[in-house]
């Protein structure tokens, strides 16, 4: 067989990014359809024999070059190269969570996901079916073909993609964080586990828990643990980055951008605020994050759970189902509403003092 014709077929399959019919291969290589099919079969055998990460498969009436089955989960974040990284992250969440409502996707990825859905649909990688006021999103046969997944069934796609990912266990307090990061997770109570929790602890690969509880949890769980500090917005951002890295999946960018925006707003307000006197380490950490002045004669501040006399009672007893960002924001707002000094008030104080 003409080696140049065979090379042309190999190059065409590589460049196409889709299934090519024997006629298309024949037209490109100047071979008959029968010989073009034989060349594609030879190439498929060569790739299989050398254990390549790429394979050539016969799909329907055509041939496709794709990632070898079983490796899709490892390479999803890197390919296809012509798709930008933010688009790939949105596609990954759809694949993991499908069927997923577009409204739920927007909560995880932000408003930019509307454009992402349009782009991914136009590329034939997802289906977007109207459901009431939103759309129901799933991956397509084309998605499965590209990543070498034998079935386009959502469960088959999820199993293939998560083969190299970690299933994360989170306590109820961290559920909203797991949703924001787009993790594959289950909710579990590792502190006082019931029978159902004991079963879930056996399923997970990584457990996210509050700082200081690792020793207690070891009685029921011996796997990988990550203690996530979320007292301040800066801690939340750092913890989110560590969780995504440890889990091998997820996207921290939307949350990081939101945290940066909130910190900029709060720190601007804190510049004109009165000093405080933190009565606990937690309030000290919040003061540092806000860049609030700390003085001995400042307004006293303590967590409401500490049962201490203080001029500022910072809310800590909050519902577990409250969004994790909102939990921290509520604390910052409470401090700033008491110590904040507006420009009008500053002018009046200057007049009174003159």
Secondary structure, DSSP 4 states (H G I P E B T S, - for coil): --HHHHHHHHHHHHHH-S-EEHHHHHHHHT--HHHHHHHHHHHHHHHHHTT-SEEEEEETTEEEEEEPTT-HHHHTTT--TTS-HHHHHHHHHHHHH-SEEHHHHHHHH-THHHHHHHHHHHTTSEEEEEETTEEEEEE-HHHHHHTT-S---HHHHHHHHGGGS-PEEE-GGGHHHHHHHT--EEE--SSS--HHHHHHHHH-SEEEE-TT-HHHHTTT--SEEEE---SSHHHHHHHHHHHHHHHT----HHHHHHHHHHHHHHHHHHTTSPPEEESSHHHHHHHHHHT--B-TTSEEEEEGGG----SEEE-----TTS-HHHHHHHHHHHHHHHH---HHHHHHHHHHH-
